[in-house]
Amino acid sequence: MNESLLKIKTIPNAPFKVQGTVEIILTDGTTVVKENPFLCRCGGSSKKPFCDGTHGKIGFKD
């Protein structure tokens, strides 16, 4: 994977928006490469570390 600049934007009451390609190692050791992922901040996503929209359903406030 080529190294490049990443930007992480905080969206009010919502996930982190990553701009760029990231390689994430999951707790089971699986490596996932994603481009421009949204990362969960509310803790309720069933797709952690990725957002699945649960923040809206549970009324997450940052």
C-alpha positions in Angstrom: 0.0 0.0 0.0 1.4 3.4 -0.9 1.7 5.9 1.9 -0.4 9.1 1.4 -1.9 11.9 3.3 -5.0 11.1 5.3 -7.6 13.5 6.5 -10.1 12.8 9.3 -13.1 14.9 9.6 -15.4 14.9 12.6 -19.1 15.1 11.6 -21.3 16.5 14.4 -23.2 13.7 16.2 -22.0 11.2 13.6 -19.0 9.1 12.6 -15.5 10.1 11.7 -15.1 10.6 7.9 -11.7 9.4 6.7 -10.5 10.9 3.4 -8.0 8.6 1.8 -7.2 4.9 1.8 -6.6 3.2 5.1 -5.5 -0.3 6.2 -7.1 -1.4 9.4 -6.2 -4.5 11.3 -9.4 -5.9 13.0 -9.3 -7.5 16.5 -9.4 -11.0 14.8 -6.2 -10.1 12.9 -8.0 -9.6 9.5 -6.6 -6.7 7.5 -9.1 -4.5 5.7 -8.3 -1.9 3.1 -10.9 0.8 2.7 -11.1 4.0 0.7 -12.9 7.0 2.4 -14.5 5.0 5.2 -16.7 6.3 8.0 -15.6 5.1 11.4 -18.0 4.6 14.3 -17.9 7.0 17.2 -21.1 6.0 19.0 -20.0 2.5 19.9 -23.3 1.0 18.6 -22.4 -0.1 15.1 -22.7 -3.8 14.2 -20.0 -3.2 11.6 -17.3 -1.8 14.0 -15.0 -0.1 13.4 -17.1 1.1 10.5 -20.3 3.1 10.8 -23.7 1.5 10.0 -25.9 4.5 10.8 -26.7 3.4 14.4 -25.7 6.8 15.7 -28.9 8.3 14.2 -31.1 5.5 15.7 -29.7 5.8 19.2 -29.5 9.7 19.3 -25.8 9.8 19.6 -24.5 13.3 20.6 -20.8 14.1 20.6 
